[in-house]
Amino acid sequence: MAKERAKSSETATAHEVPFEQSLGELETVVKQLESADLPLEKALELFERGMRLSESCRKQLTDAETRVEILIKKGDDVEAEPFLPEADDPF
């Protein structure tokens, strides 16, 4: 049960961490996984942390994408339209 609380605490914290910080930590985790001769348990912990960070970054990008508006000039007026990503964009 304590492990579940720790995981939910980490998940909540991950969403509060700025995108740039989460991305930097994710890069660090990936480098550790790629370069280190890690014991299996440590590698699994890093992998799980990396997956949580990746999900947090993806969510923050999706949230930001929905907030982006394109300003279009129509005659003398400027109108805001929602940003609609292209269909082939994986994010």
Phi and psi in degrees as GROMACS dihedral restraints (atoms count N, CA, C in turn):
[ dihedral_restraints ]
;  ai    aj    ak    al  type     phi  dphi    fc
    3     4     5     6     1   -63.3    20    10
    4     5     6     7     1   -35.7    20    10
    6     7     8     9     1   -65.6    20    10
    7     8     9    10     1   -38.6    20    10
    9    10    11    12     1   -64.8    20    10
   10    11    12    13     1   -40.9    20    10
   12    13    14    15     1   -63.1    20    10
   13    14    15    16     1   -40.8    20    10
   15    16    17    18     1   -63.5    20    10
   16    17    18    19     1   -41.4    20    10
   18    19    20    21     1   -64.5    20    10
   19    20    21    22     1   -45.5    20    10
   21    22    23    24     1   -67.0    20    10
   22    23    24    25     1   -33.1    20    10
   24    25    26    27     1   -65.4    20    10
   25    26    27    28     1   -43.7    20    10
   27    28    29    30     1   -63.8    20    10
   28    29    30    31     1   -41.1    20    10
   30    31    32    33     1   -63.9    20    10
   31    32    33    34     1   -44.6    20    10
   33    34    35    36     1   -62.5    20    10
   34    35    36    37     1   -42.7    20    10
   36    37    38    39     1   -63.9    20    10
   37    38    39    40     1   -38.7    20    10
   39    40    41    42     1   -60.2    20    10
   40    41    42    43     1   -34.5    20    10
   42    43    44    45     1   -76.2    20    10
   43    44    45    46     1   -19.8    20    10
   45    46    47    48     1   -89.8    20    10
   46    47    48    49     1   -16.1    20    10
   48    49    50    51     1   -76.5    20    10
   49    50    51    52     1   137.2    20    10
   51    52    53    54     1   -57.6    20    10
   52    53    54    55     1   147.4    20    10
   54    55    56    57     1   -52.3    20    10
   55    56    57    58     1   -48.0    20    10
   57    58    59    60     1   -61.1    20    10
   58    59    60    61     1   -38.1    20    10
   60    61    62    63     1   -68.7    20    10
   61    62    63    64     1   -43.1    20    10
   63    64    65    66     1   -62.5    20    10
   64    65    66    67     1   -42.6    20    10
   66    67    68    69     1   -64.5    20    10
   67    68    69    70     1   -42.1    20    10
   69    70    71    72     1   -61.8    20    10
   70    71    72    73     1   -42.0    20    10
   72    73    74    75     1   -67.1    20    10
   73    74    75    76     1   -38.1    20    10
   75    76    77    78     1   -62.0    20    10
   76    77    78    79     1   -42.2    20    10
   78    79    80    81     1   -61.5    20    10
   79    80    81    82     1   -40.3    20    10
   81    82    83    84     1   -63.3    20    10
   82    83    84    85     1   -44.3    20    10
   84    85    86    87     1   -60.9    20    10
   85    86    87    88     1   -45.4    20    10
   87    88    89    90     1   -61.2    20    10
   88    89    90    91     1   -44.2    20    10
   90    91    92    93     1   -61.0    20    10
   91    92    93    94     1   -40.9    20    10
   93    94    95    96     1   -63.6    20    10
   94    95    96    97     1   -42.6    20    10
   96    97    98    99     1   -66.8    20    10
   97    98    99   100     1   -35.5    20    10
   99   100   101   102     1   -77.0    20    10
  100   101   102   103     1   -35.3    20    10
  102   103   104   105     1  -104.9    20    10
  103   104   105   106     1   -22.4    20    10
  105   106   107   108     1   -91.3    20    10
  106   107   108   109     1   151.7    20    10
  108   109   110   111     1   -94.3    20    10
  109   110   111   112     1    86.5    20    10
  111   112   113   114     1   -97.8    20    10
  112   113   114   115     1   147.7    20    10
  114   115   116   117     1   -64.4    20    10
  115   116   117   118     1   152.7    20    10
  117   118   119   120     1   -54.8    20    10
  118   119   120   121     1   -45.6    20    10
  120   121   122   123     1   -62.1    20    10
  121   122   123   124     1   -42.3    20    10
  123   124   125   126     1   -66.2    20    10
  124   125   126   127     1   -40.5    20    10
  126   127   128   129     1   -62.6    20    10
  127   128   129   130     1   -40.5    20    10
  129   130   131   132     1   -65.9    20    10
  130   131   132   133     1   -40.6    20    10
  132   133   134   135     1   -61.7    20    10
  133   134   135   136     1   -45.1    20    10
  135   136   137   138     1   -64.1    20    10
  136   137   138   139     1   -41.3    20    10
  138   139   140   141     1   -61.4    20    10
  139   140   141   142     1   -46.2    20    10
  141   142   143   144     1   -61.6    20    10
  142   143   144   145     1   -41.9    20    10
  144   145   146   147     1   -63.3    20    10
  145   146   147   148     1   -42.5    20    10
  147   148   149   150     1   -61.7    20    10
  148   149   150   151     1   -39.4    20    10
  150   151   152   153     1   -65.7    20    10
  151   152   153   154     1   -40.6    20    10
  153   154   155   156     1   -64.6    20    10
  154   155   156   157     1   -43.1    20    10
  156   157   158   159     1   -64.2    20    10
  157   158   159   160     1   -41.5    20    10
  159   160   161   162     1   -61.1    20    10
  160   161   162   163     1   -44.0    20    10
  162   163   164   165     1   -64.6    20    10
  163   164   165   166     1   -40.9    20    10
  165   166   167   168     1   -62.2    20    10
  166   167   168   169     1   -45.0    20    10
  168   169   170   171     1   -62.9    20    10
  169   170   171   172     1   -43.3    20    10
  171   172   173   174     1   -61.4    20    10
  172   173   174   175     1   -43.5    20    10
  174   175   176   177     1   -63.4    20    10
  175   176   177   178     1   -44.0    20    10
  177   178   179   180     1   -63.8    20    10
  178   179   180   181     1   -38.2    20    10
  180   181   182   183     1   -66.1    20    10
  181   182   183   184     1   -42.0    20    10
  183   184   185   186     1   -62.7    20    10
  184   185   186   187     1   -44.1    20    10
  186   187   188   189     1   -61.5    20    10
  187   188   189   190     1   -42.4    20    10
  189   190   191   192     1   -65.0    20    10
  190   191   192   193     1   -39.9    20    10
  192   193   194   195     1   -60.5    20    10
  193   194   195   196     1   -39.0    20    10
  195   196   197   198     1   -71.0    20    10
  196   197   198   199     1   -20.9    20    10
  198   199   200   201     1   -86.1    20    10
  199   200   201   202     1   -15.9    20    10
  201   202   203   204     1   -75.5    20    10
  202   203   204   205     1   133.9    20    10
  204   205   206   207     1  -124.6    20    10
  205   206   207   208     1   147.0    20    10
  207   208   209   210     1   -99.9    20    10
  208   209   210   211     1   127.4    20    10
  210   211   212   213     1   -90.9    20    10
  211   212   213   214     1   124.4    20    10
  213   214   215   216     1  -118.8    20    10
  214   215   216   217     1   129.1    20    10
  216   217   218   219     1   -88.0    20    10
  217   218   219   220     1   122.3    20    10
  219   220   221   222     1  -123.2    20    10
  220   221   222   223     1   102.5    20    10
  222   223   224   225     1    66.6    20    10
  223   224   225   226     1  -124.4    20    10
  225   226   227   228     1   -92.5    20    10
  226   227   228   229     1    -6.4    20    10
  228   229   230   231     1  -101.4    20    10
  229   230   231   232     1   153.8    20    10
  231   232   233   234     1  -115.8    20    10
  232   233   234   235     1   125.6    20    10
  234   235   236   237     1  -117.8    20    10
  235   236   237   238     1   146.2    20    10
  237   238   239   240     1   -95.6    20    10
  238   239   240   241     1   135.0    20    10
  240   241   242   243     1  -128.1    20    10
  241   242   243   244     1   146.9    20    10
  243   244   245   246     1   -64.8    20    10
  244   245   246   247     1   148.4    20    10
  246   247   248   249     1   -76.1    20    10
  247   248   249   250     1   126.7    20    10
  249   250   251   252     1  -118.3    20    10
  250   251   252   253     1   106.3    20    10
  252   253   254   255     1   -65.2    20    10
  253   254   255   256     1   156.8    20    10
  255   256   257   258     1   -68.8    20    10
  256   257   258   259     1   152.0    20    10
  258   259   260   261     1   -62.9    20    10
  259   260   261   262     1   -30.0    20    10
  261   262   263   264     1   -85.7    20    10
  262   263   264   265     1     1.1    20    10
  264   265   266   267     1   -76.9    20    10
  265   266   267   268     1   119.9    20    10
  267   268   269   270     1   -69.6    20    10
  268   269   270   271     1   -15.4    20    10
